[in-house]
């Protein structure tokens, strides 16, 4: 049931008008009361009427795009697909970065609705904080599509890579190259469905060959691992000091692989002779590193194109179908894993 101003007023023992004024930052209400009201509204899941009003006026030919950030070329490749398709169909795109913060993500969605966007393409924050907002919007027919990752508890259209298949391809390649002590650096987002699928592909590949597996989740603290690159560097240095030193690393993404590669080179290891490293994403930088990085290619631009096509079609029609699309990944072999000769495209 939707939370109303009356519900908030009853919970605080104040009038509805006081609640309304407080939410609108009316100076007639004390700062302390405004803070109490806003805190109660957030805790109770109140969704302001302004959002509902925005849903009643559409067809501005503007889309919203939300991603975690642009620390690598990966999200930019998805955005390029969205923008190219949107422009061809007469649409503009406004962009926001959530910085992996669900509260920032919520503010961006609210701001985009205030701009009366026709639909939103979003790579969601791995959190349950905005599940209520997503479900509320979907129940009202607002077009939203997840790209790159999705939230299983939200019955929303999504387009991602077949992450399980990609991981399986990558780890089977390592085994084919003669690696046997293969560690998975699984990052700090253990609850992300797509990360779980990559870990599942990793473990299944090793099971097929009777090999033991070891995967490492990082500390969730931003101080401990402020970036994926630092995570890969930090945990690889620890791995190289352990009694069970790996002979290969499957990194859950290319940024982690980059950090791992740096740590191995600093430690005096030869890549790929002493240790192999493979990432996941296949960003443009991979081919130009001093030791070029093998990776699982995700069809990033195609992901953005498909998402834009769907959300524009959904915005134009009175009804739309929910899609769940997995795009096919491919293995790109480069110097960081190639022990048996260059038999695949760089």
DOKE-126482 format. One record per residue: residue number from 1; residue in three letters; y, x, z of N, C-alpha, C in turn. Coordinates in steps of 0.1 Angstrom, whole numbers. Each point is the difference from the previous one (the first is absolute). Layout:
// residues N
NUM, Ala, Y, X, Z, Y, X, Z, Y, X, Z
...
This chain:
// residues 346
1, Unk, -12, 9, 0, 12, -9, 0, 12, 9, 0
2, Unk, 10, -4, -8, 12, 8, -1, 9, -1, 13
3, Unk, 5, 12, 4, 9, 0, 12, 14, -5, -4
4, Unk, 5, -8, 9, 14, -6, -3, 10, 5, 10
5, Unk, 13, -3, -2, 10, 4, 9, -2, -7, 13
6, Unk, -5, -12, 0, -3, -8, 13, -11, 8, 8
7, Unk, -10, 5, -7, -10, 8, 7, 5, 12, 8
8, Unk, 9, 7, -7, 6, 12, 6, 9, -5, 12
9, Unk, 8, -10, -3, 9, -5, 11, -8, -4, 12
10, Unk, -11, -7, -1, -8, -4, 11, -6, 12, 8
11, Unk, -4, 10, -8, -6, 12, 7, 10, 7, 8
12, Unk, 13, 0, -4, 10, 7, 7, 9, -8, 10
13, Unk, -2, -14, -1, 8, -8, 8, 15, -1, -4
14, Unk, 2, 0, -13, 14, -1, -5, 0, -11, -11
15, Unk, 12, -3, -5, 1, -10, -10, -3, 5, -14
16, Unk, -4, -9, -9, -2, 4, -14, 12, 6, -6
17, Unk, 12, -5, 3, 12, 5, -6, 2, 14, 5
18, Unk, -3, 3, 12, 1, 14, 5, -9, 9, -8
19, Unk, -12, -4, -2, -10, 8, -8, 5, 2, -14
20, Unk, 5, -10, -6, 6, 1, -14, 11, 10, -1
21, Unk, 9, -2, 10, 12, 9, 0, -5, 15, 2
22, Unk, -9, 2, 9, -5, 13, 4, -6, 7, -13
23, Unk, -8, -8, -7, -7, 6, -12, 10, 3, -11
24, Unk, 12, -6, 0, 10, 2, -10, 11, 10, 6
25, Unk, -3, 6, 11, 9, 10, 6, 14, -6, 3
26, Unk, 0, -13, 4, 13, -6, 4, 6, 7, 13
27, Unk, 12, 5, -1, 6, 6, 12, 2, -9, 12
28, Unk, -1, -13, -2, 1, -9, 12, -12, 1, 9
29, Unk, -11, 6, -5, -12, 2, 8, 0, 15, 5
30, Unk, -3, 2, 13, 0, 14, 5, -10, 9, -7
31, Unk, 3, 12, 0, -9, 10, -6, -14, 0, 6
32, Unk, -1, -2, 13, -12, 0, 7, -9, -12, -4
33, Unk, 7, -12, -2, -7, -12, -4, -5, 1, -14
34, Unk, 9, 6, -9, -4, 2, -14, -13, 9, -1
35, Unk, 0, 10, 8, -12, 9, 0, -12, -7, 5
36, Unk, 1, -8, 11, -11, -8, 5, -6, -10, -11
37, Unk, 9, -6, -6, -3, -10, -10, -8, 6, -12
38, Unk, 6, 11, -5, -6, 7, -11, -14, 6, 3
39, Unk, -1, 5, 12, -13, 5, 5, -10, -11, 0
40, Unk, 4, -11, 6, -10, -12, 1, -3, -5, -14
41, Unk, 10, 0, -9, -3, -5, -14, -10, 9, -7
42, Unk, 1, 13, 2, -9, 9, -7, -14, -1, 6
43, Unk, 0, -1, 13, -13, -1, 7, -8, -12, -3
44, Unk, 8, -11, -2, -7, -13, -3, -2, -2, -15
45, Unk, 4, 10, -9, -2, -1, -14, 9, -10, -7
46, Unk, 12, -2, 5, 10, -9, -6, 4, 6, -14
47, Unk, 0, -9, -10, 5, 4, -13, 13, -9, -3
48, Unk, 10, 7, -3, 13, -6, -1, 1, -10, -12
49, Unk, 8, -10, 2, 2, -10, -11, 5, 6, -13
50, Unk, 7, 12, 1, 6, 6, -12, -11, 3, -9
51, Unk, -12, 5, 5, -11, 4, -9, -5, -13, -7
52, Unk, -1, -11, 7, -5, -12, -6, 10, -5, -11
53, Unk, 13, 2, 3, 10, -4, -10, -2, 8, -13
54, Unk, -2, 13, 2, -1, 9, -11, -12, -4, -10
55, Unk, -10, -5, 6, -12, -4, -7, 3, -12, -9
56, Unk, 10, -8, 3, 3, -12, -8, 8, 3, -13
57, Unk, 5, 12, -1, 8, 4, -12, -6, 13, -6
58, Unk, -6, -2, -12, -7, 11, -6, 5, 2, -14
59, Unk, -8, 8, -7, 3, 4, -14, 13, 7, -2
60, Unk, 1, 11, 8, 11, 9, -2, -3, 11, -9
61, Unk, -12, 1, -5, -5, 11, -8, 2, 14, 6
62, Unk, -3, 0, 13, 0, 12, 8, -13, 1, 9
63, Unk, -6, 11, 0, -12, 2, 8, 3, 10, 11
64, Unk, -7, -1, 11, 1, 10, 11, -12, 9, -1
65, Unk, 2, 13, 4, -11, 10, 0, 1, 7, 13
66, Unk, -11, 0, 8, 1, 7, 13, -12, 10, 1
67, Unk, 3, 13, 3, -10, 10, 2, 3, 7, 13
68, Unk, -9, 8, 4, 1, 8, 13, 11, 10, -1
69, Unk, 2, 6, -12, 9, 11, -1, -3, 7, -13
70, Unk, 9, 10, -3, -2, 8, -13, -2, 15, 3
71, Unk, -9, 3, 9, -2, 14, 4, -9, 7, -11
72, Unk, -6, -8, -9, -7, 6, -11, 3, -8, -12
73, Unk, -5, 4, -12, 3, -7, -12, -9, -13, -1
74, Unk, -10, -2, 9, -9, -11, -2, 7, -14, 0
75, Unk, 8, -3, 10, 6, -14, 0, 10, -1, -11
76, Unk, 6, 11, -4, 9, 0, -12, -7, -4, -13
77, Unk, -12, 5, -1, -8, -4, -12, -3, -15, 0
78, Unk, -3, -6, 11, -2, -14, 1, 13, -8, -3
79, Unk, 11, 5, 6, 13, -6, -3, 4, 0, -14
80, Unk, -3, 11, -7, 3, 2, -14, -7, -11, -8
81, Unk, -13, -3, 3, -7, -10, -7, 6, -14, 3
82, Unk, 4, -2, 12, 7, -13, 4, 13, -2, -8
83, Unk, 8, 11, 0, 14, -1, -6, -1, -1, -15
84, Unk, -9, 7, -6, -2, 0, -15, -4, -14, -4
85, Unk, -9, -6, 7, -5, -14, -4, 11, -10, 3
86, Unk, 6, 1, 12, 11, -9, 4, 11, 0, -10
87, Unk, 5, 12, -4, 11, 1, -10, -4, -6, -13
88, Unk, -12, 2, -5, -5, -5, -13, 1, -16, 1
89, Unk, -2, -5, 12, 0, -15, 1, 13, -6, 5
90, Unk, 11, 9, 0, 13, -5, 4, 3, 0, 15
91, Unk, -8, 7, 8, 1, 0, 14, 6, 13, 5
92, Unk, 6, 0, 12, 5, 12, 7, -9, 1, 12
93, Unk, 0, 12, 6, -8, 3, 12, 9, 7, 10
94, Unk, 0, -5, 13, 6, 6, 11, -10, 6, 9
95, Unk, 2, 12, 5, -10, 8, 7, 4, 3, 14
96, Unk, -10, -1, 9, 2, 4, 14, -12, 8, 5
97, Unk, 2, 9, 10, -10, 8, 6, -2, -4, 14
98, Unk, -13, -3, 4, -2, -5, 14, -2, 12, 10
99, Unk, -2, 12, -5, -3, 11, 8, -11, -2, 10
100, Unk, -10, -8, -5, -12, -4, 8, 3, -6, 13
101, Unk, 12, -7, 1, 4, -7, 12, 0, -15, -3
102, Unk, -9, -8, 7, 0, -14, -3, 13, -8, 2
103, Unk, 8, 5, 9, 12, -7, 3, 10, 2, -12
104, Unk, 0, 12, -5, 8, 3, -12, -5, -8, -12
105, Unk, -13, -1, -1, -6, -8, -11, 5, -14, 1
106, Unk, 0, -6, 12, 4, -14, 2, 14, -2, -4
107, Unk, 9, 10, 4, 14, -1, -3, 2, 0, -15
108, Unk, -8, 9, -7, 2, 1, -14, -4, -13, -7
109, Unk, -11, -6, 4, -4, -13, -6, 10, -10, 2
110, Unk, 6, -1, 12, 10, -10, 3, 13, 3, -9
111, Unk, 3, 13, -1, 12, 3, -8, -3, -3, -15
112, Unk, -12, 2, -5, -3, -3, -14, 1, -15, -2
113, Unk, -5, -8, 10, 0, -14, -1, 15, -5, 0
114, Unk, 8, 7, 7, 14, -3, 0, 7, 2, -13
115, Unk, -6, 10, -7, 5, 3, -14, -7, -10, -10
116, Unk, -8, -9, 5, -7, -10, -8, -9, 6, -11
117, Unk, -7, 10, 3, -10, 6, -9, -10, -10, -4
118, Unk, -5, 1, -12, -10, -10, -5, -14, 4, 5
119, Unk, -3, 12, 4, -13, 4, 6, 1, 14, 5
120, Unk, -10, 4, 7, 0, 13, 7, -13, 7, -3
121, Unk, 1, 13, -4, -11, 9, -2, 1, 10, 12
122, Unk, -11, 1, 8, 1, 8, 12, -13, 8, 3
123, Unk, 2, 12, 4, -10, 8, 6, 1, -2, 15
124, Unk, -8, -8, 6, 3, -4, 14, -3, 10, 11
125, Unk, 8, -1, 10, -3, 9, 12, -13, -5, 6
126, Unk, -8, 10, 5, -13, -3, 6, 3, -5, 14
127, Unk, 2, -13, 2, 3, -5, 13, -2, -15, -1
128, Unk, -2, -7, 12, -2, -14, 0, 13, -7, 4
129, Unk, 11, 8, 1, 13, -6, 5, 6, -10, -10
130, Unk, -2, 2, -13, 6, -9, -10, -9, -9, -7
131, Unk, -13, -1, 6, -9, -9, -6, 5, -14, 0
132, Unk, 7, -4, 11, 5, -14, 1, 10, -3, -11
133, Unk, 9, 10, -2, 10, -2, -10, -6, -1, -14
134, Unk, -9, 9, -3, -7, -1, -13, -7, -13, -2
135, Unk, -7, -4, 10, -7, -13, -1, 9, -12, -2
136, Unk, 12, 1, 8, 10, -11, -1, 6, -1, -14
137, Unk, 3, 11, -6, 5, 0, -13, -10, -4, -11
138, Unk, -12, 4, 2, -11, -4, -10, -3, -15, 1
139, Unk, 1, -5, 12, -2, -15, 2, 10, -8, -7
140, Unk, 12, 6, -3, 11, -7, -7, 1, 4, -14
141, Unk, -11, 7, -5, -1, 3, -14, 9, 11, -5
142, Unk, 5, 8, 9, 8, 12, -4, -9, 11, -6
143, Unk, 3, 5, -12, -8, 10, -6, 1, 14, 6
144, Unk, -11, 4, 6, -1, 14, 6, -13, 6, -5
145, Unk, 1, 13, -4, -12, 7, -4, 0, 13, 7
146, Unk, -12, 4, 6, -1, 13, 6, -5, 10, -11
147, Unk, 5, 12, 0, -4, 11, -9, -4, 12, 9
148, Unk, -10, 7, -5, -5, 13, 6, -9, -3, 12
149, Unk, 5, -9, 8, -8, -3, 13, 3, -15, 2
150, Unk, -9, -6, 9, 2, -14, 3, -4, -2, 15
151, Unk, 3, -12, 5, -3, -4, 13, -11, -11, -1
152, Unk, -12, 3, 3, -11, -10, -1, 2, -13, 7
153, Unk, 8, 0, 11, 2, -12, 7, 11, -9, -7
154, Unk, 6, 5, -10, 10, -8, -8, -6, -4, -13
155, Unk, -2, -12, -3, -6, -5, -13, 10, 1, -11
156, Unk, 3, 12, -4, 11, 3, -10, -6, 7, -12
157, Unk, 6, -2, -11, -4, 7, -12, 2, 15, 2
158, Unk, -9, 8, -5, 2, 15, 1, -7, 7, -12
159, Unk, 6, 12, -2, -5, 9, -11, -1, 14, 7
160, Unk, -12, 5, 0, -2, 14, 6, -10, 7, -9
161, Unk, -2, 13, 3, -11, 7, -7, -13, -3, 7
162, Unk, -11, 2, -7, -13, -1, 7, -2, 13, 8
163, Unk, 5, -1, 12, 0, 12, 9, -14, 5, 3
164, Unk, -9, -9, 2, -14, 5, 3, -5, 8, -12
165, Unk, 1, -5, -12, -5, 7, -11, 6, 13, -2
166, Unk, 13, 0, 2, 8, 13, -2, -5, 11, 10
167, Unk, -2, -4, 13, -5, 10, 9, -14, 4, -3
168, Unk, -8, -9, -4, -14, 4, -4, 0, 10, -11
169, Unk, 9, -3, -11, 1, 10, -11, 4, 14, 5
170, Unk, 10, 0, 9, 5, 13, 4, -10, 8, 8
171, Unk, -7, -7, 9, -9, 8, 9, -13, 3, -7
172, Unk, -5, -8, -9, -11, 4, -9, 3, 12, -8
173, Unk, 12, 1, -5, 5, 12, -8, -1, 12, 9
174, Unk, 4, -1, 13, 0, 12, 9, -15, 4, 2
175, Unk, -9, -10, 1, -14, 3, 2, -6, 7, -12
176, Unk, 4, -5, -12, -4, 6, -13, 4, 14, -1
177, Unk, 12, 3, 6, 5, 14, -1, -6, 9, 10
178, Unk, -9, -5, 8, -7, 8, 10, 5, 0, 14
179, Unk, 10, -8, 3, 5, -1, 13, -9, -9, 9
180, Unk, -2, 4, 13, -9, -7, 8, 6, -4, 14
181, Unk, 9, 7, 5, 7, -3, 13, 13, -6, -3
182, Unk, 0, -13, -4, 12, -6, -5, 6, -9, 11
183, Unk, 13, 3, 3, 7, -7, 10, 10, -10, -6
184, Unk, 2, -11, 5, 10, -10, -4, 12, 0, 9
185, Unk, 11, 3, -5, 13, -1, 7, 5, -14, -2
186, Unk, -2, -9, 9, 2, -14, -2, 14, -5, 3
187, Unk, 9, 9, 4, 14, -4, 3, 2, -8, 13
188, Unk, 11, -6, 1, 4, -7, 13, -1, -15, -1
189, Unk, -4, -6, -11, 0, -14, -2, -14, -6, 0
190, Unk, -7, 2, 11, -14, -4, 1, -2, -15, -2
191, Unk, 10, -8, 2, -2, -15, -1, 3, -5, -15
192, Unk, 5, 9, -8, 3, -4, -14, -14, -2, -7
193, Unk, -1, -12, -6, -12, -3, -7, -4, 10, -11
194, Unk, 10, 4, -8, -2, 9, -11, -5, 14, 5
195, Unk, 6, 4, 11, -5, 13, 6, -15, -2, 5
196, Unk, -3, -11, 6, -14, -2, 4, -9, 0, -12
197, Unk, 4, -6, -11, -8, 0, -12, -2, 15, -5
198, Unk, 10, 8, 1, -2, 14, -4, -10, 8, 9
199, Unk, 2, -3, 13, -10, 6, 9, -14, -5, -3
200, Unk, -1, -13, -3, -14, -5, -3, -6, 6, -12
201, Unk, 9, 3, -11, -5, 7, -11, -5, 14, 3
202, Unk, 8, 7, 8, -3, 13, 4, -14, 1, 8
203, Unk, -2, -9, 9, -12, 0, 8, -12, -4, -9
204, Unk, 2, -10, -9, -11, -4, -8, -5, 12, -10
205, Unk, 10, 7, -5, -3, 11, -9, -9, 11, 7
206, Unk, 4, 3, 13, -8, 10, 8, -13, -6, 3
207, Unk, -1, -13, 4, -13, -6, 3, -10, 1, -12
208, Unk, 6, -1, -12, -9, 0, -12, -7, 14, -1
209, Unk, 6, 10, 6, -5, 14, -1, -5, 5, 13
210, Unk, -1, -9, 10, -5, 5, 13, 9, 10, 7
211, Unk, 13, -1, -3, 9, 9, 7, 7, -6, 12
212, Unk, 3, 7, 10, 7, -5, 11, 15, -1, -3
213, Unk, 7, -10, 7, 14, -1, -3, 8, 1, 13
214, Unk, 13, 3, -3, 9, 2, 11, 14, -4, -5
215, Unk, 5, -11, 6, 14, -3, -5, 9, -1, 12
216, Unk, 13, 4, -3, 9, 2, 11, 12, -9, -2
217, Unk, 2, -8, 10, 12, -9, 1, 11, 8, 8
218, Unk, 12, -1, -4, 10, 7, 7, 6, -8, 11
219, Unk, 8, 6, 8, 8, -6, 11, 10, -10, -6
220, Unk, 1, -12, 5, 10, -10, -5, 14, 4, 2
221, Unk, 2, 10, 10, 14, 3, 3, 8, 6, -11
222, Unk, 12, -4, -3, 8, 5, -10, 4, 14, 4
223, Unk, 1, 4, 12, 3, 13, 5, -11, 10, -3
224, Unk, -12, -5, 1, -12, 8, -3, -2, 3, -14
225, Unk, 2, -10, -9, -2, 2, -14, 11, -8, -7
226, Unk, 12, 5, -2, 11, -7, -6, -1, -3, -15
227, Unk, -9, 8, -7, -2, -2, -14, -15, 2, -3
228, Unk, -4, -5, -11, -14, 2, -5, -2, 15, -3
229, Unk, 10, 7, -5, -2, 14, -3, -2, 8, 13
230, Unk, 8, -3, 10, -2, 7, 13, -14, -3, 6
231, Unk, -4, -13, -1, -13, -4, 5, -11, 9, -7
232, Unk, 1, 1, -13, -11, 8, -7, 1, 14, 4
233, Unk, 12, 6, 1, 1, 14, 4, -5, 2, 15
234, Unk, 5, -8, 9, -3, 1, 14, -15, -1, 3
235, Unk, -7, -10, -6, -14, -3, 3, -9, 10, -7
236, Unk, 5, 5, -12, -8, 10, -7, 0, 13, 8
237, Unk, 11, 4, 5, 1, 12, 8, -10, -1, 12
238, Unk, -1, -11, 6, -9, -2, 11, -15, 1, -5
239, Unk, -2, -7, -11, -14, 1, -6, -4, 14, -3
240, Unk, 9, 8, -5, -4, 14, -4, -3, 9, 12
241, Unk, 5, -5, 12, -3, 8, 12, -13, -5, 7
242, Unk, -5, -11, -4, -12, -6, 6, -13, 7, -3
243, Unk, -10, -2, 8, -13, 7, -3, -7, -6, -12
244, Unk, 3, -13, -3, -6, -6, -12, 11, -1, -11
245, Unk, 3, 11, -5, 11, 1, -11, -6, -7, -13
246, Unk, 8, -9, -6, -5, -6, -12, 0, 9, -12
247, Unk, -7, -4, -11, 2, 8, -12, 7, -9, -10
248, Unk, 3, -12, 4, 8, -9, -9, 8, -11, 8
249, Unk, 11, -4, -5, 8, -10, 6, 3, -12, -10
250, Unk, -4, -12, 4, 4, -12, -7, 12, -6, 7
251, Unk, 12, 1, -6, 12, -5, 7, 3, -14, -5
252, Unk, 4, -9, 9, 1, -14, -3, 12, -3, -10
253, Unk, 9, 10, -1, 11, -1, -10, 4, 14, -4
254, Unk, 8, 1, -10, 4, 13, -5, 10, 8, 9
255, Unk, 8, -7, 7, 9, 6, 10, -8, 8, 11
256, Unk, -11, -7, 5, -8, 7, 9, -7, 12, -6
257, Unk, -5, -2, -12, -6, 11, -7, 9, 12, -2
258, Unk, 13, -3, -3, 10, 11, -2, 1, 8, 13
259, Unk, 1, -7, 12, 1, 7, 13, -13, 8, 2
260, Unk, -11, -6, -3, -13, 7, 2, -1, 13, -9
261, Unk, 5, -1, -12, 0, 11, -9, 8, 12, 5
262, Unk, 12, -4, 6, 9, 10, 5, -7, 7, 12
263, Unk, -6, -7, 9, -7, 6, 11, -11, 9, -4
264, Unk, -8, -4, -10, -11, 9, -4, 5, 13, -6
265, Unk, 11, -1, -8, 5, 12, -6, 6, 9, 10
266, Unk, 7, -6, 10, 5, 9, 12, -11, 7, 7
267, Unk, -12, -7, 1, -11, 5, 8, -7, 11, -8
268, Unk, 4, 3, -13, -7, 10, -8, -12, -5, -7
269, Unk, -2, -13, -1, -12, -5, -7, 3, -1, -15
270, Unk, -11, 2, -7, 1, -2, -15, -4, -14, -3
271, Unk, 9, -6, -8, -2, -14, -5, -2, 1, -15
272, Unk, -12, -4, -5, -10, -9, 6, -13, 8, 5
273, Unk, 1, 14, -1, -13, 7, 3, -4, -2, 14
274, Unk, 9, 2, 10, -4, -2, 14, 1, -14, 5
275, Unk, 9, -7, -5, 2, -14, 4, 6, -8, -12
276, Unk, -5, -12, -2, 5, -9, -10, 9, -11, 7
277, Unk, 10, -5, -8, 9, -10, 5, 2, -10, -11
278, Unk, -2, -13, 3, 3, -11, -9, 9, -10, 7
279, Unk, 9, -6, -8, 9, -10, 6, -3, -14, -7
280, Unk, 10, -9, 3, -2, -13, -5, 14, -6, -4
281, Unk, 3, -3, -12, 12, -5, -6, 3, 5, -13
282, Unk, -2, 14, -2, 4, 7, -12, 15, -1, -4
283, Unk, 8, 5, 9, 14, 0, -3, 4, 11, -9
284, Unk, 11, 0, -6, 4, 9, -11, -1, 15, 5
285, Unk, 4, 2, 13, 1, 14, 5, -14, 7, 0
286, Unk, -11, -8, 1, -13, 6, 1, -3, 10, -10
287, Unk, 4, -2, -13, -3, 8, -11, 8, 13, 0
288, Unk, 11, 1, 8, 9, 11, -1, 0, 9, 12
289, Unk, -9, -2, 9, -1, 8, 12, -6, 14, -4
290, Unk, 2, 10, 8, -6, 13, -3, -15, 0, -2
291, Unk, -6, -9, 9, -14, -3, -2, 0, -15, -3
292, Unk, -2, -4, -12, 1, -14, -4, -10, -8, 8
293, Unk, 4, -12, 4, -8, -9, 9, -8, -10, -7
294, Unk, -13, 0, 2, -9, -11, -4, 4, -13, 8
295, Unk, -1, -11, -7, 4, -12, 7, -6, -13, -7
296, Unk, 0, -11, 7, -5, -12, -5, 13, -7, -6
297, Unk, 0, -3, -13, 11, -6, -6, 1, -15, 3
298, Unk, 11, -5, 5, 2, -14, 1, 10, -5, -11
299, Unk, -3, -11, -7, 8, -4, -11, 13, -7, 6
300, Unk, 9, 9, 4, 12, -5, 8, 9, -9, -9
301, Unk, 4, 5, -12, 9, -7, -8, -6, -14, -4
302, Unk, -13, 0, -3, -7, -12, -4, 0, -10, 12
303, Unk, -1, 5, 12, 1, -8, 12, 13, -7, 1
304, Unk, 11, 7, -3, 13, -6, 1, 2, -10, -12
305, Unk, -5, 3, -12, 1, -9, -11, -7, -13, 3
306, Unk, -12, 1, 5, -8, -12, 3, 6, -9, 11
307, Unk, 6, 7, 10, 6, -7, 11, 13, -7, -5
308, Unk, 8, 6, -8, 12, -6, -5, -3, -12, -9
309, Unk, -10, 2, -9, -4, -11, -8, -5, -13, 8
310, Unk, -7, 3, 10, -5, -11, 8, 11, -7, 8
311, Unk, 9, 8, 6, 10, -7, 9, 10, -7, -9
312, Unk, 3, 5, -12, 9, -7, -9, -6, -13, -5
313, Unk, -13, 0, -3, -7, -12, -5, -1, -10, 12
314, Unk, -2, 5, 12, -1, -9, 12, 13, -6, 3
315, Unk, 11, 7, -2, 14, -5, 3, 4, -11, -10
316, Unk, -6, 1, -13, 4, -10, -10, -7, -13, 1
317, Unk, -13, 1, 5, -8, -12, 0, 0, -8, 13
318, Unk, -3, -12, -1, -1, -8, 13, -11, 4, 9
319, Unk, -11, 5, -6, -12, 5, 8, -4, 13, -6
320, Unk, -7, 8, 8, -6, 12, -4, -13, 3, 7
321, Unk, -8, 8, -7, -13, 4, 5, 1, 13, 8
322, Unk, -7, 1, 11, -1, 12, 8, -10, 10, -7
323, Unk, 5, 12, -2, -9, 10, -7, -3, 11, 10
324, Unk, -12, 6, -1, -5, 11, 7, -5, 10, -10
325, Unk, 8, 10, -3, -3, 8, -12, -2, 15, 5
326, Unk, -11, 6, -4, -3, 14, 3, 0, 8, -13
327, Unk, 9, 9, -2, 1, 8, -12, -9, 12, 1
328, Unk, -5, 5, -11, -10, 10, 0, 6, 14, 1
329, Unk, -5, 8, 10, 5, 14, 2, -7, 9, -9
330, Unk, 5, 12, -2, -7, 11, -8, 1, 13, 7
331, Unk, -10, 8, -2, 0, 14, 6, 7, 10, -9
332, Unk, 10, 7, 6, 7, 11, -8, -4, 13, 7
333, Unk, -7, 8, -7, -5, 13, 6, 10, 11, -4
334, Unk, 4, 8, 10, 9, 11, -3, -6, 12, 8
335, Unk, 9, 10, 2, -5, 13, 6, -5, -1, 14
336, Unk, 5, -9, 8, -3, 0, 15, -14, -3, 3
337, Unk, -8, -5, -9, -14, -3, 3, -10, 5, -11
338, Unk, 5, 6, -10, -8, 4, -12, -7, 13, 2
339, Unk, -13, -1, 4, -8, 12, 2, -9, 3, -13
340, Unk, -3, -10, -8, -10, 2, -10, 6, 0, -14
341, Unk, 13, 4, -1, 6, 1, -14, 8, -12, -3
342, Unk, 10, 1, -8, 9, -10, -4, -6, -10, -10
343, Unk, -7, -10, 5, -7, -9, -9, 6, -14, 0
344, Unk, 12, -1, 6, 7, -13, 0, 15, 2, -2
345, Unk, 7, -10, -5, 14, 1, -3, 8, 4, 12
346, Unk, 10, 9, -2, 9, 3, 10, 11, -11, 1
